[in-house]
Every structure is written in C-alpha cells, then in structure tokens.
Amino acid sequence: MLGEAAMQHNLWLAVVLTLVAGLSTGIGSAVAYFIRKPKLVFLSFGLGLSAGVMIYVSFVELLPQGIEGAGELWGVAAFFLGVVLIFLIDRLVPEAENPHEFHEVDDEHGHTMAGPNPHLLRTGLFTAFAVGIHNFPEGLATFAATLTNAKLGVFIAIAIAIHNIPEGISVSVPIFYATGSRKKAFVYSFLSGVAEPVGGLAGYLVLAPFLTPALVAGLMSLIAGIMVYVSLDELLPMAHRVGHGHVVILGIMLGMAVMAGSLLLL
C-alpha cells in the first residue's frame, strides 16, 4: 500500500496527467487555424472524419467495456438509454430556422465555399457535448489509475491524449465551418477537453466512494449510445447534405483508422 507521501505525490501527478490528456483536444482544435478557405469539400471530409472517430470508439472501445463490466443485459440497456437520452435532448433543443438548408458562397475566384449555417453550428455543439461527457469518465479513470500506480497512469494518459486529438478535430471542424470563427472552434473544442480533468477531480472529491466497476462500465455504454446517435443523426446527414459523398466515406475510414491506431497504444 502506498504511504501518505507517495499518495500526495501521486495526487499532484494525477492532476497534471488528467489535465494534459484532456487539453490535448486543443491540438485537434487548432486544425481550424490551418484551414485558410473553408471549402465545402473540406467540410465533407471533416464531418466524415468526426463520425468515423465517434462510431469506432463507441463500438470498439466503449460498448465492449460496458458489456464486459456491467453484463450484456445492463450494458446493452445502458447503450440504448444513452440513445434515448440524447434523443430527448435533441427534441428539447429548438431547431434552427431552415435547418436543412446549407448556405454556399463563392470567393473572388469563383470557388464554392461554406457560409454561415445555424444547423451546422448545432451539429458542432452536439458533438462537443458528446465528446465532453465521453472525456469525463476517461478523466476519472486516468486519475484513479495514477493514484494507485503512477507508471500505469502515465501510460494511460499518453494513450488518451493521442486519441483525444481527433476528437478535438471532430468538435472544431463543424463549428468553424458554421461560424467562420477559428476562435469559437478552438474554444468549444477546448471546453470539451476540460471535462477530462474535471472528471478526474470530481471523481476524487465526490464520486469515488459511490462508484462501482459495474456503474462505470454502464456509463461507458451510455456514452457509446450518445456518440452513435450524434454521428448518425447529426454528423453524417450534414456531411452528405454538403455533398462529395466519396470524400465523406474517405473521412469516415480515416477517422476510424486514426482512432484504431491510438487505441492500440492502450
């Protein structure tokens, strides 16, 4: 068992590691700063990439962990509970006026570019919400692992930081294309990453005495349901509405490949 001094050292290390892991979404967020002209083909690719990341991590990592930890019945039930929860939230959030109309503008050279679109902003905000609640239990897991085993905590934090980068992209791209503001894209993506250290600290201060492995596993399944719903109801319909269908598929496959590579490090 760790001594008091070691626990105190690990406590500060846990704070630092969860902060670094969560804020690595900012690296993905910064992709908006490299998009000089927001052309629609880039938006199609970015939305496909976002969906690929979220669908892959849901079905390959989160749902299997939920079923393994909570049992098949409760793991599957939690998954569909997540779907119902985000569906109800979706119904309660007012639709933007003309939500299915995507605005296009031409630059001075006649190239088609993305223009302001309220529905796309809504899609970006839903993605930020899904990624944020996904990061919350990740932060708790990193924090708890570091308290008991510092080396394990470092390894988990590095792996999570790597796969948080494409998640940052998944938030920043639709918001940038919706608003044209690189600052807003970065801020919303950054805030979704802040959920990670918040999750770690909240777990340590409040939730840890009440959390059981089965409850945490069920939470993983619930998050998977939320992320799949956001991908299928928001990201992919918008991506295909923009056009460039083969580019969307390429983005989906690349998003899955990037997430698969990051999960191999876990």
C-alpha positions as CSV (number, residue, x, y, z in Angstrom):
1,M,0.0,0.0,0.0
2,L,1.3,3.5,-0.8
3,G,2.5,5.7,2.0
4,E,1.0,9.1,2.7
5,A,3.9,11.0,1.0
6,A,3.7,8.8,-2.1
7,M,-0.1,9.3,-2.3
8,Q,0.4,13.0,-2.1
9,H,2.9,12.9,-4.9
10,N,0.7,10.8,-7.0
11,L,-2.2,13.1,-6.3
12,W,-0.5,16.0,-7.9
13,L,0.8,13.8,-10.8
14,A,-2.8,12.6,-11.3
15,V,-4.0,16.2,-11.6
16,V,-1.3,17.0,-14.1
17,L,-1.8,13.9,-16.2
18,T,-5.6,14.3,-16.5
19,L,-5.1,18.0,-17.4
20,V,-2.6,17.1,-20.2
21,A,-4.8,14.3,-21.5
22,G,-7.9,16.4,-21.6
23,L,-6.4,19.5,-23.1
24,S,-4.8,17.6,-25.9
25,T,-8.1,18.1,-27.6
26,G,-6.7,21.6,-28.2
27,I,-4.2,20.1,-30.6
28,G,-7.1,18.8,-32.7
29,S,-8.9,22.1,-32.2
30,A,-6.0,24.0,-33.8
31,V,-6.7,22.4,-37.2
32,A,-9.2,25.2,-37.8
33,Y,-6.3,27.7,-37.9
34,F,-4.8,25.8,-40.8
35,I,-7.9,26.0,-43.0
36,R,-7.3,29.2,-45.0
37,K,-10.5,29.0,-47.1
38,P,-13.5,26.9,-45.8
39,K,-14.3,25.0,-48.9
40,L,-17.2,22.5,-48.8
41,V,-15.1,19.5,-49.7
42,F,-13.0,20.1,-46.6
43,L,-16.2,20.2,-44.5
44,S,-17.5,16.9,-46.0
45,F,-14.2,15.3,-45.1
46,G,-14.1,16.8,-41.6
47,L,-17.7,15.7,-40.8
48,G,-16.9,12.2,-42.1
49,L,-13.8,12.1,-40.0
50,S,-15.7,13.1,-36.9
51,A,-18.3,10.4,-37.4
52,G,-15.6,7.8,-38.0
53,V,-13.9,8.7,-34.8
54,M,-17.0,8.6,-32.7
55,I,-18.6,5.5,-34.2
56,Y,-15.4,3.5,-34.0
57,V,-14.6,4.4,-30.4
58,S,-18.2,3.7,-29.4
59,F,-18.4,0.2,-30.9
60,V,-14.8,-1.0,-30.4
61,E,-13.9,0.5,-27.0
62,L,-16.8,1.9,-25.0
63,L,-19.7,-0.6,-25.6
64,P,-17.5,-3.7,-25.2
65,Q,-16.1,-2.3,-22.0
66,G,-19.7,-1.6,-20.8
67,I,-20.9,-5.1,-21.6
68,E,-17.8,-6.7,-20.0
69,G,-18.1,-4.7,-16.8
70,A,-21.9,-4.5,-16.4
71,G,-23.0,-7.7,-18.1
72,E,-24.6,-8.0,-21.5
73,L,-28.1,-7.1,-20.4
74,W,-27.3,-3.9,-18.5
75,G,-24.5,-2.9,-20.9
76,V,-26.9,-3.1,-23.9
77,A,-29.7,-1.4,-21.9
78,A,-27.3,1.5,-20.9
79,F,-26.4,1.9,-24.6
80,F,-30.0,2.4,-25.7
81,L,-30.6,4.5,-22.6
82,G,-27.9,6.8,-24.0
83,V,-29.7,6.9,-27.3
84,V,-33.0,7.8,-25.7
85,L,-31.3,10.4,-23.5
86,I,-29.7,12.3,-26.4
87,F,-32.9,11.9,-28.5
88,L,-34.9,13.7,-25.8
89,I,-32.2,16.4,-25.5
90,D,-32.3,16.7,-29.3
91,R,-36.1,17.2,-29.2
92,L,-35.9,19.8,-26.5
93,V,-33.3,21.9,-28.3
94,P,-35.1,24.2,-30.8
95,E,-34.3,23.5,-34.5
96,A,-32.7,26.5,-36.2
97,E,-34.8,28.2,-38.8
98,N,-34.4,26.4,-42.2
99,P,-32.3,23.7,-40.6
100,H,-31.7,21.7,-43.7
101,E,-30.6,24.5,-45.9
102,F,-26.9,24.7,-46.4
103,H,-25.6,28.1,-47.5
104,E,-22.9,28.4,-50.1
105,V,-20.9,31.4,-51.1
106,D,-18.3,31.9,-53.8
107,D,-14.9,33.6,-53.2
108,E,-13.4,36.1,-55.6
109,H,-12.0,33.2,-57.8
110,G,-15.4,31.5,-58.1
111,H,-14.7,28.6,-55.8
112,T,-17.6,27.3,-53.7
113,M,-17.1,27.7,-50.0
114,A,-19.0,27.2,-46.8
115,G,-21.2,30.0,-45.4
116,P,-22.8,30.5,-42.0
117,N,-25.3,27.8,-41.2
118,P,-27.2,27.5,-37.9
119,H,-27.9,23.8,-38.2
120,L,-24.2,23.1,-38.7
121,L,-23.4,25.0,-35.5
122,R,-26.0,22.9,-33.7
123,T,-24.3,19.8,-35.0
124,G,-20.9,21.1,-33.7
125,L,-22.3,21.8,-30.3
126,F,-23.9,18.4,-30.0
127,T,-20.5,16.9,-30.9
128,A,-18.8,19.0,-28.3
129,F,-21.4,17.7,-25.7
130,A,-20.9,14.1,-26.7
131,V,-17.1,14.3,-26.6
132,G,-17.2,16.2,-23.3
133,I,-19.2,13.6,-21.5
134,H,-17.0,10.9,-23.0
135,N,-14.0,12.7,-21.6
136,F,-15.5,12.9,-18.1
137,P,-15.1,9.1,-17.2
138,E,-11.8,9.0,-19.0
139,G,-10.5,11.6,-16.7
140,L,-11.8,9.7,-13.7
141,A,-10.1,6.5,-15.0
142,T,-6.7,8.3,-15.5
143,F,-6.9,10.0,-12.1
144,A,-7.7,6.8,-10.3
145,A,-5.1,4.7,-12.1
146,T,-2.4,7.3,-11.3
147,L,-3.2,7.4,-7.6
148,T,-2.6,3.7,-7.3
149,N,0.1,3.2,-10.0
150,A,2.0,6.3,-11.3
151,K,3.6,4.4,-14.3
152,L,0.2,3.0,-15.4
153,G,-1.3,6.5,-15.0
154,V,1.3,8.0,-17.3
155,F,0.8,5.3,-19.9
156,I,-3.0,5.7,-19.9
157,A,-2.7,9.5,-20.0
158,I,-0.4,9.4,-23.1
159,A,-2.8,7.0,-24.9
160,I,-5.8,9.1,-24.1
161,A,-4.1,12.3,-25.1
162,I,-3.3,10.8,-28.5
163,H,-6.8,9.7,-29.3
164,N,-8.2,13.0,-27.9
165,I,-6.6,14.8,-30.8
166,P,-9.0,13.5,-33.5
167,E,-11.8,14.2,-31.0
168,G,-10.7,17.8,-30.9
169,I,-10.9,17.9,-34.7
170,S,-14.4,16.4,-34.6
171,V,-15.6,19.3,-32.5
172,S,-13.7,22.2,-34.1
173,V,-14.4,21.5,-37.8
174,P,-18.2,21.8,-37.8
175,I,-18.2,24.8,-35.5
176,F,-15.5,26.6,-37.7
177,Y,-17.5,26.0,-40.8
178,A,-20.7,27.1,-39.2
179,T,-19.4,30.3,-37.8
180,G,-16.3,31.1,-39.8
181,S,-14.6,31.8,-36.4
182,R,-11.4,30.0,-35.6
183,K,-11.6,31.3,-32.0
184,K,-15.1,29.8,-31.4
185,A,-14.0,26.5,-32.9
186,F,-11.0,26.4,-30.6
187,V,-12.9,27.5,-27.5
188,Y,-15.7,24.9,-27.8
189,S,-13.3,22.1,-28.6
190,F,-11.1,23.2,-25.7
191,L,-14.0,23.2,-23.3
192,S,-15.0,19.6,-24.3
193,G,-11.5,18.6,-23.3
194,V,-11.7,20.4,-19.9
195,A,-14.3,17.7,-19.0
196,E,-11.4,15.3,-18.6
197,P,-9.6,16.9,-15.6
198,V,-13.0,17.9,-14.2
199,G,-14.0,14.3,-14.3
200,G,-10.8,13.3,-12.5
201,L,-11.2,15.8,-9.8
202,A,-14.9,15.3,-9.3
203,G,-14.3,11.6,-9.0
204,Y,-11.7,12.1,-6.4
205,L,-13.6,14.6,-4.4
206,V,-17.2,13.5,-4.7
207,L,-17.9,10.4,-6.8
208,A,-15.2,7.8,-5.9
209,P,-16.9,6.5,-2.7
210,F,-20.1,5.7,-4.7
211,L,-18.7,4.4,-7.9
212,T,-18.5,0.7,-8.6
213,P,-16.8,-1.0,-11.6
214,A,-20.3,-2.0,-12.9
215,L,-21.6,1.5,-12.7
216,V,-18.6,2.9,-14.5
217,A,-19.0,0.2,-17.2
218,G,-22.6,1.1,-17.6
219,L,-21.6,4.7,-18.0
220,M,-19.3,3.7,-20.9
221,S,-22.2,2.0,-22.7
222,L,-24.4,5.0,-22.2
223,I,-21.8,7.3,-23.7
224,A,-21.4,5.0,-26.6
225,G,-25.2,5.3,-27.3
226,I,-24.9,9.1,-27.2
227,M,-22.0,9.2,-29.6
228,V,-23.5,6.9,-32.1
229,Y,-26.7,8.9,-32.1
230,V,-24.9,12.2,-32.7
231,S,-22.9,10.6,-35.5
232,L,-25.9,9.1,-37.3
233,D,-28.4,11.9,-36.7
234,E,-26.2,15.0,-36.9
235,L,-22.7,14.4,-38.4
236,L,-23.4,12.1,-41.4
237,P,-26.6,13.6,-42.6
238,M,-25.0,17.0,-42.6
239,A,-21.9,15.6,-44.4
240,H,-23.9,14.1,-47.2
241,R,-26.1,17.2,-47.4
242,V,-23.0,19.2,-48.2
243,G,-22.1,16.8,-51.0
244,H,-18.9,15.0,-52.0
245,G,-20.1,11.6,-50.9
246,H,-16.9,9.7,-51.6
247,V,-14.9,12.3,-49.6
248,V,-17.3,11.6,-46.7
249,I,-16.5,7.9,-46.9
250,L,-12.8,8.6,-47.0
251,G,-13.1,10.8,-43.9
252,I,-15.1,8.1,-42.1
253,M,-12.5,5.4,-42.9
254,L,-9.5,7.7,-42.0
255,G,-11.2,8.7,-38.7
256,M,-11.7,5.0,-37.8
257,A,-8.1,4.2,-38.8
258,V,-6.7,7.1,-36.6
259,M,-8.8,6.1,-33.6
260,A,-7.8,2.4,-34.1
261,G,-4.2,3.3,-34.1
262,S,-4.5,5.3,-30.9
263,L,-6.4,2.6,-29.1
264,L,-3.6,0.1,-29.9
265,L,-1.5,2.1,-27.5
266,L,-3.9,1.4,-24.6
